[in-house]
Amino acid sequence: MLKDSRKHQKIKTYVVFPQILGKEFSLSAESRLEEAVRLAQAINLDVIEQEIVKVREVRPAIFFGNGFLEKLSQIFNQKEITLLIVDTSLTPIQQRNIEKKLKVKVIDRTALILEIFGERAKTKEGKLQVELAHLTYQRSRLVRSWTHLERQRGGAGFLGGPGETQIELDRRIIDDKIVQIKKDLEKVKKTRELQRGARKKVPYPIVAFVGYTNAGKSSLFNLLTKADVFAKDLLFATLDPTMRKIKLPSAREVILSDTVGFISDLPHELIMSFRATLEEVMSANIIVHICDVSNPNYQQQKQDVLQVLHHLGLENIENENNYIELWNKIDVLDEENKSFIITNAQRSENIMPVSAKTGEGCSQFLKLIDEKLSSKHQLISVKIPSSDGKELSWLYKNSEVQNIENHNEYQLVYTKIDDINMAKLNQRVKIKLIK
């Protein structure tokens, strides 16, 4: 009965962002606190209080000063708060000592994000990646001090309490599980490589969406593909990657890939665990970075995303021809700011203002994808018999026909084509490159 009642009770939570003097953050203290609160709300925690705390010097044993912790202890007793979220990385010792002093559960930023991912993961691959990140994080912790969430929550978590099943793992068991999960993920990686190989034979260019969490990736994905991917005003509303095929204005077919959202100070455990998923981004023909320009911190958020991409090996990607930046949510801007954003976007060929809600700018975005995919194509002329409708049909399906000259016994077809289809065409008919 205790478990069932807890499922319907929100955990009363206090959120703290420690502003460490001398340490620079990509977002302002106010923005980081707001983001931490939204992360907590994303898993239905009841945030009773939130606070920015200036920390002059981090104490190795308890992180904060004794005076601040005594103040918290009084507030927690008065308001029956049972969870403290500290929006930074805590050492195992700091976490344990704060818990002992306050007599409440304490989790840091990494554990909070892992908790969200554990709840959001739906596919076998997603659950494996989350579990690997959990175990990697727990390995350096005093594991026996943790209690874990009910199995109904969908994965190992950090917010459990008395009365719930406690999973006690020593380091040897954790290491064994990590090895097994890595083996399972390696199988997933090989499966993905086979799938990518199959797509290259078809072939369909891959257009991968990346962006800060809640930038509107899934909403835009749904609009363009008429899919029904879960999209809500929550941080990390979707976790598992989704792929759909769409037609561009040129009738070329491409595959859109919607990936997990990024966030500032994304835990290293997650970047490494989700590398298999993010390899879809690394192998994509076009990378589309979606920014929420209605957010005053969108420039900082953009840099956080680029930093993760750089970490994955995509250095200087923002200056490459296969990069597109979408400035989303222009529908919520007032006319002055909207005009300013559109004017700035026009200064770059790689930037497009759009609205996933109204569809504004989306047709131009699809044309831009077409243009970028065509930029590496060769312009050729193909001589085919006038009666050979099969070859003409193949050209229309696999290349961009520019013009056709009709002669008595043959047609001269001028078309733009990519390298893969060029090789196929070489085996079918005689071709001539146009200089």
C-alpha positions, 0 to 999 in steps of 0.5 A: 500500500505504501508503494501505491500511495507514493505513486500518486504523491508528489515529492516536495522538493527544494531546488538550489543553484550554487553560484560559485564565485569565480566559476563561469557558467554558459547560462546566467544564475537565474536561467540555470535555476529556472532550468533546474526547476523545469527539470524537476517538474519534468518528472512531476516533482513538487518544487516548494522552494527555489534559491540561488546560493552564492558560494565563496568557497566549496567545502570538500566535506559538505560543499555549502557552509554550515549556516546555509544547511542549518537554514535549510534544515529548519525550512525542510522541517516546517514545510515537510520537504523530503528532497534537495536538488543541488544544480551542480556536481557533488562528490559522493562524500558531499552528498552523503554528508548533506543527507546526514545533516538534513535527513533528506534525500539529496541529488545533484544535476547529473542524477536529476538528468539521469532520473529524467532519462530513466523515465523517458526511455521507451525502447530497449536501446534507450533503456540500455543507454540510460542503465549504462549511464546510471551504473557508470555514475553509481560506480564511484558512489557509495552504492549501498546508500541508494534506494531505487525507484519502483520498477513501474517507473521504468528503470533505475532511479535515485528518488526512492525511499523507505518501503521500496525495493533496495538494490544493493550492488557492489562494484564487481557486480556493477562492472559485470553489468556495465560489460554486459550492457556495453556488449548489448549496445555494441550489437545495437551499434552493429544493427544501426551500421547495417541499417545505415548500409542498407539506406546507402544502397537505396539510398536516402540522404539522412537529415538529422535534427539536433538542438537544446532540449525543448527547442521544438525538434519533435514539434517540427518533426511532427509537422514535416512528417505528419508523425505523432512523436510525443511533443510537449513543453517539457525538458527532455519530452522525447528521448529515443530517436525517431526516423521518418521518410519525407519528400522534398520539393524536388520529389527527392526522398530523405529520412528525417531523424529526431534525436535526444535534446542537449543541455548545458553541462550534459553529464559525461556519462550520458554523452558516452552512453548515447554515442550509439544514438548520436552516431546517426548525427555523425553520419548524417548528410545534413545536420539541422540545429534547431534553436528556440529564438524566443528564449533569451538564452538561445545563443548560450544554448546554441553554444552548448549544443555545438560543444557536444557536437564538437565533443563527438568529433564534429568540430567547426560543423557550423561552418560546413556546407551540410549544416543548417540552423533553424531559428524556431518559435518566431510565432511567439515573438512580437513584431519588432523582435520577429523582424530583427530575427528575420533580418539577421537570419537573411545575412547567412545562407545557413540560417532559416527562421521558422515556426513549428507551430504555424509552419511559417518558413518550413517550405523554404527550409525544405528547399534549402535542404534540396539546395544543399543536397544538390550542391555536390551533384554533377550536371550531366547529359544522358542520351537515351532512345525516345522509346525508352520510357523506363530509363527516363522514369529512372532519371526522374526518380533518382536525379534532378532533371533540368531539361530535355532536348527531343531529337528524332530517335533519341532524347538528350536529358540534362540532369543533376545527380549524386555520386551513388546514382551516377555509378548506377547510371554508368552501368545503364546508359552512356553519359556525358559530363557537362563542364 
